[in-house]
Amino acid sequence: MKIRSKAYKGIVLALVLVLAVAGVVSANGSQDTGGDSSMIKVGIVNLPPEESGYRQANVEDMNAVFSEAHGYSARQTNTGDNSEQIAAAQGYIRDGVDYLLISAANASGWDNVLKAAKDAGVTVFLFDRLIDTAESNYRAALVSDMATEGKNTVNWLLGQGLSSYKVILIRGQLGSAAEIGRSKAVLDAQAAGKLSIVADGTGGDSWSLEEARKVVEAAITAGKDFNVIYAENDGMAQGAVQALDAAGITHGKGGKVIVIGFDFNRFALRNVQAGYWNYDQQCSPRQASKISQWIMDLEAGKTIPSGVVFNDEIGVDTATITDAIIENQGINDDPGKGVITK
C-alpha cells in the first residue's frame, strides 16, 4: 500500500503539473489563463512578431494588456498566412470567447468569420488594419490610417523641391491594408504626373529587409536612375540603405537619394536624426489599452465608439526629429536591429 500510495501521488502530481502548464502557456507562447469563468475570454488573431519591429511591439503590447493580471483569459495566434488566421478565428469562436480581436494579414475573405462571430454573440474588434467588410460586421476598429500615412509622406516628399522625383517603391505584403494605403499615395502621385516610379518591388509576406535590399540591388544593376527610396517599413528601408552603401551611393541629408521609412522604430528615428535617412512616418503599435478600456466599458454597460477610430500619428524629418520624440514615441530598441546604418 505504501508503494502504491507513492505511485498514486506521483501520478496526481504529474497531472497537476501538466494541467498547470497547459493552462498558463498556449501553443504560440502567449498567456492563456485556462477556463476560469471569472475571466473575460479573448481570442487575438495577429501577425508574427518576426514581421517587423512594429509587429514585435504590437504583439508584446497585446500580451501585456490582455493578461490574467488584468482579468483576461487570452490566447494570441501570430501568423502572416490569411487562411491560418481565419482558421484561428473560427477556432476561437467555437471555443466561446467573449471578444475576438483581429489584425488581418489580408483585407479580404473575412465575411464568413465575422458572420459566425455575430451569430455566436462574440464581439469583434479590429486593430491595426481594416478589413474589406461592412462596419456593421464588427463593433469598432482601432487602426492606423494607412492612406493618410501615405498622403502625409508623399506630401512631404513633393515639398522637397526636387526637379524630378524618381522613386523606388518597396511595398510590404501585397494586399495588406498597410501596403494598400501606403502605396496608393505614390501611385496617385504618379498618375498625376508628380513623380515617376522607376522600380516597384516588395519585401514579400514578411516585409523582409533582405528582399528589400534585393529590389534596390536589382535597380542598381539595371542602371535605373532614381533619387528616392520609399520603403513601407523601417526594416525594408534599412535593407535598401545597405544596397546603397554597398554601391557607394550617398543618401540622406545632402545625399543623392532620399530615404523614407515607416513605423517609428528608434533605430530609424536615430538614422533620421543623424541625417542618414530623411523621413520616417509614425504608425503606432500601442492599441491594446484602448481596446481593453472599450471592453471594460462594455462589461460595465457603458457606451463605446463604433466604426473606425484612427490613431493620431506624425511624421518627422531631419529638421523636426527630437530626442523627446525618439524616447516617447519611438518603438523597440533591439540591439540587433538598432544600429545606425550609414
N, C-alpha and C positions, 0 to 999 in steps of 0.2 A: 504493500500500500504506500509506503514511503516513496519508493522509486516511482510508482505510478503518479503520485501526487506531484512530485517534482516535474515529471514529464508533462502533466496536465498544465501546471503553472507555466512551464516553458512555452507550450503551445499558445496559451492565452496571451502571454507577454508578446510573443511574435506577432500574433494577430493584432494586438493593440498598436504595436509599432507600425505595422503595415498600414492600418487604417489611419493612423495619425499622419503618416507621410502622404498618403493619398488625399487626405482632407486639406492639407496645407499647401501642397505644391501641385499645380496642374501639369499637364504633359508639356506645355511650352515654357514652363518655368515661372509663370505669373502666379500671383497669390490666389488661392481658392479656399474659402472657409467652409466648404462642405455644405451640409444640409441644415444648418442652424436656421430654424424658422423665424428667428428674431432679426435675421439679417436681410437686407434688401438684395435680391439676386440680380446680378448684372452680367450680361454677356457682351464682350467687346471684340469687334472684328476690326483689325488694324493691319497695317503694313509692317514688314520686318524692320527691326532697328538697324540692320545692316544696310538698308537702302541709302541712308544719308545721316549726317549729324543731326539734321532736323528731325528725322523719324526716330532716331535714338532718344532724343529729348522728349518727343511726344509719347513714345511707349513708356518711358520712365515716369512721365507725369501721370499717365493713366494708372499705372501700377501703384504709384504713391498715394493718389487720391482715393481710388476705389479699393480700399484695403479694409481688412477686418477692424482695424483700429477706428475707422470712420463709419462702421456699421454696415459694410458691404460684404456679400459673398460674391466674389467676382472672378471671372476667367477671361483671359485675353488670348485670342488667336492672331498670330502675326504671319501673314503670307502675302506675297505680291501676285499670287495667282487668283484671278477673279472667281473662277469656278470653285476653288478651295475656300475662298471667303464666303461664297454663297452657301456651300455645304456646311460651313461652321455656323453661319447664322441660322440655318434651318435646324441644326442640332441644338442650338441654344433655345430656340422657340419650343422644340419638343421637350427640352429639359424644364420648361416652365419658368424661364427667367421673368423678372418683372420689367426689366428695361434692357433694350438692345441698342448698343452704340456702334455705329458703322463709319469707318473711313474706307471708302471703296477704292480698289485698285483700278477699276474701270467704271465709268459713269453710267454704263448701260447694263441691262439684264437683271435688274433688281425688283421688278414689279411683283413677281410671284412671291418673293421673300417678304416684301412689305405687306402684301395682302394676307399672307399666312400669319404674320405678326399681329395685324389688326384683328383677324378672326380669333386669335388666341388671347386677345386682350393685353398684348405686350406693347409697351410704349417705346417708340423708336426715336432716337436722336441721331442725327448725322453730325459728324465732326470733321473738321479739316477740309473735306471735299464734298461737293454736292453730287447728287445722283440725278440722272435724267428721269424724273418722275414728277407727278403732281404733288404740290405741297401738302395736300390732304392725306398723303400716304405716310407722313411722319409727323411727329409732334413739333419738333423745332430742329434747326440746323445751326451750329456754331462753326463758321468756316472763315477761311481767308478768302478775300475777294480776288481771285486769281486774275480775272480780267483787268481789274483796277491796278493790281500789281504790275501787270504788263504795260498798261497805259502810262502809269507813272514813270516806269523805267524808260519806255520809248520816248516819252515827252522830254525826260532829262537828256537822253541821248541826242535828240534832234535840236536841243538847245545849246549844244556844244560848239556850234558854228563851224563845223567842218564843211569843206567844199563839196564833199560827197561822203556817203555812208555805205561802205561795202562790208556786209555783215556775214560772219559765220554763225549760223543759228544751230545751237546744240540743244535739242529737245530732251525732255525727260521721257518717261514711259508714255508711248503714244496712246492716246485715248483717255488718259487720266485727266481729271479736272484741272490739275496744275499745268499740265502740258498744253491743254486746250486754251486755257485762259492766258497763259504767258506767251504762247506762240501767236495768238490772234492779233495782238497789238503790232507785232513785227510784220505779219502777213498783211494786215490792213495798211500799214505804212508803206509797204512795198507796192500795194495796189494803187495807193495814192501818189506814187512816184517820188516819195520822200527818201527812200533808201532802196538798196538792192541786196538781195540775199545771194551771195556767191557760192555758198556751200550750206547744205541743210542735212544735218545728221542727228544722231540720237545717242544718249548714254545707255540705251536699252532699258529693259524692265527694271533693272537695279539702279538706274541713274548713275552709271559707273564712271569713275574717274578714268579708268583705263580706256573705256570705249570713247569717251570724250577726247582723250589725247589722240586716239587713232583718227578721229574726224579731222582734227587740226593737222596732224601729220600728213594725212591724205591730201588736204587742201594745199599744203606747202609743197608737197611732192608734185602736185599737178600744176604748180605755178600760179595758183589763184592769187589775185590781188585783193587784199582785204585789210581793213583797218578797225574792225570791231569784232570782239568775241561776245556773243550774247548766249551765256550758258545758264540753263534754267535751274541749276542749283550750285551751291558753292563747291561741292566736290568735283563736279564736272568743270567748273571754271578753273579749279586747281590743275586738273588734268590738261586743260587747254594751255595753261601757262607753262606747264612742263614741256609741252611741244614747242612753244615759242622760245623758251630758254635754250632748248637743245638745238634749235635752228639759228640762234643768235639774233632773234627778232625782239626789239625793245617793246616794252608795254608799260601801261600805267601812266602816271603823270609825266608829261613830256615825251612819252614814248610813241612809237609808230602805231601801236594797237591799243584801243580802249578795251578794257576788260570789265565785264559786268557779270555779277553773280546774284543768286537769290538765297535767302533763308536766314542771314544774320548769324552764322556761326562766328565765334570770336576770332578764329584764325583768319576768316575772310575780312572781318572788320579791321583787324590789325594790318592786313595787306592793303586795305584802302587807306588806313591812317598813314602807312609807310610810303604810300604813293606807288606801290607795285600793281595795285588794281585801281580802278576808277570809281566804281559804284557798286553798292550792294543794296538789295531790296529786302526789307523785312518780311518774314512770314512766320507769325508766332505759333509755336507748337503747344503753348500752355492753354489748354481748353478744358481740362478735366474739372477744375474747381468751379467754373461757371456752370457746367453741366450738372455737377453734383449739387450745386445750390438749386438748380431747377428741379432736380429730383426731390430734394428735401422739401421744397415748396409744394410740390405736387402731393407728397406724402402728408403734408400739413393742411391740405385742402386749399392752398393759395393758387392764384393765377400766375402763369409764367408767359414769356413771349412765345409767339407762334411764328411759323415760317422761318425765313432766313435771317440770321443775325450775323453781322460781319465783325471781325476783329478790326481794331484800329491799328494801322501799320504805316511805317515810314520808310523812306529810302535815304541813304547817305552817300556822299562823295567825299573826296579828299578835303574839301573846304568845310564840310559840315560835321564830319565824324568827330566825336569827343571820347575821352576816357569814360565819362559817365554813361554814354550810350553803350559802349562796349561792355561795361560792368553790369549795367542794369537791364539791358535789353538783348545782349548777346546770348547765344546758347552754346553749350558744350565747351569743354576745354580739354579735349583729348590730346595728350602729348603726341600720340601717333599721327594725329591729323592737324595739330595746332601749330605746325611750323610755318613761318612766313616763307612764301615762295617768291624768290627774286626773279 
